[in-house]
Amino acid sequence: MTIDDLVATYEDLHRHPELGHQEHRTAGVVADRLRALGYDVTTGVGITGVVGVLERGSGPTVLLRADMDGLPVLERTGLPYASTATTETAAGETVPVMHACGHDVHVTCLLGAAAELAAASDWSGRLLLVFQPNEEGGNGAQSMVDDGLFDRFGTPDVVLGQHVAPMPVGILGVTAGPAFAASDSLRITLHGAGGHGSRPEATVDPIVLGAAVVLRLQTVVSREVAASETAVVTVGSFHAGTASNVIPDRATLDVNIRTTDPRVRAKVLAAIERIVRGEAAAAGAPTEPEIVAISSFPAVVNDAAACARASEAFAAAGRFLVVDPGSVTGSEDVGILADAAGAPCAYWLLGGTDPALFAGATTIDQIRAVIDDLPSNHSPRFAPSARPAIESGVAALVAGARAWLA
């Protein structure tokens, strides 16, 4: 599989993104490519996941993982292969879909690594390739585990993977210990008493209540979490009402929390519940608010020895600058695979931005300033430099896998 083939595959995947557990077309593309390379392929693992296995005699089992799902984002990159796709959610809402987090890069890189490793005859062991659904929903890895991933395909000796990021191509970010934050998403329903917009005194306005909750939640991190600790609280969705002259009877907030320390996580979750219930009581809400967990997955904790082994392989490849970016507040569910397998995890950041954009940036602070100005993951303008990012990502996966294969 040439780089031209891989770039064409990437552009095709980018044009046709699919939301979590809807990745039927993507899974079909992956399965066809793997079968053509000689892998034993199983589809429908964890609903839409794909597993490819290639055995070459005795040796370790290396799990390489890529996630496949897109996001409900309207693309604004202006690329000639930009997505114009839409889909219907489980709630019946039609939404745009975009690969705004680079999962199309991940899939393409793993297909390229699969081809390179299949063509090589100088290794022995077992490759376990996992193309995972619904990372954005937080339960894709768990759905594959619950579907018997390791009972059916064997337990790996290591779990490896990567996530493209707005860093220069050629840089790999490897952090031992807590590398990616835990994520919790909550849906909060606030109950009021609806009525006519001209008579607010006869109502309990859930929009005013919701606004108070949103503002008060901003104090959780600033006033209840120590400056030396890490937490993020984001209200990503606020829905209430249908008309300007009608006060509704409820409002719904979707809240996301990122933490790296279980103690901090417990403190933040408790603070959110206290604030929501306290504001509802202060507003005279007729019914207690409902706080429901939408998704929850743990921090990715990289194994120190596995990270050192992978970093040595990256350095030996002669094309990477390996840096330690520290723990990031983005989240990933790849750690669930490692935890369920009882295997060490090494999951790294893959630079995906044209290095020319960093010309003249010679210090860490200057490089960070450029990164801060780039569209980030989940932005409608997020667009990795496809060809160099894919070449780099394939090389990183191959080098990482070879660090364990006999």
Secondary structure by P-SEA (a helix, b strand, c coil): ccaaaaaaaaaaaaacccccccaaaaaaaaaaaaaaaccccccccccbbbbbbbbccbbbbbbbbbbbbbccccccccccccccbbbbccccbbbbbccccaaaaaaaaaaaaaaaaaaccccbbbbbbbbccccccccaaaaaaaacccccccccccccccccccccccbbbbbccccbbbbbbbbbbbbbbbcccccccccccaaaaaaaaaaaaaacccccccccbbbbbbbcbbbbbccccccccbbbbbbbbbbccaaaaaaaaaaaaaaaaaaaaaacccccbbbbbccccccbbbbaaaaaaaaaaaaaacccccccccccccccaaaaaaaaacbbbbbbbbbccccccccccccaaaaaaaaaacccccccccccccaaaaaaaaaaaaaaaaaccc
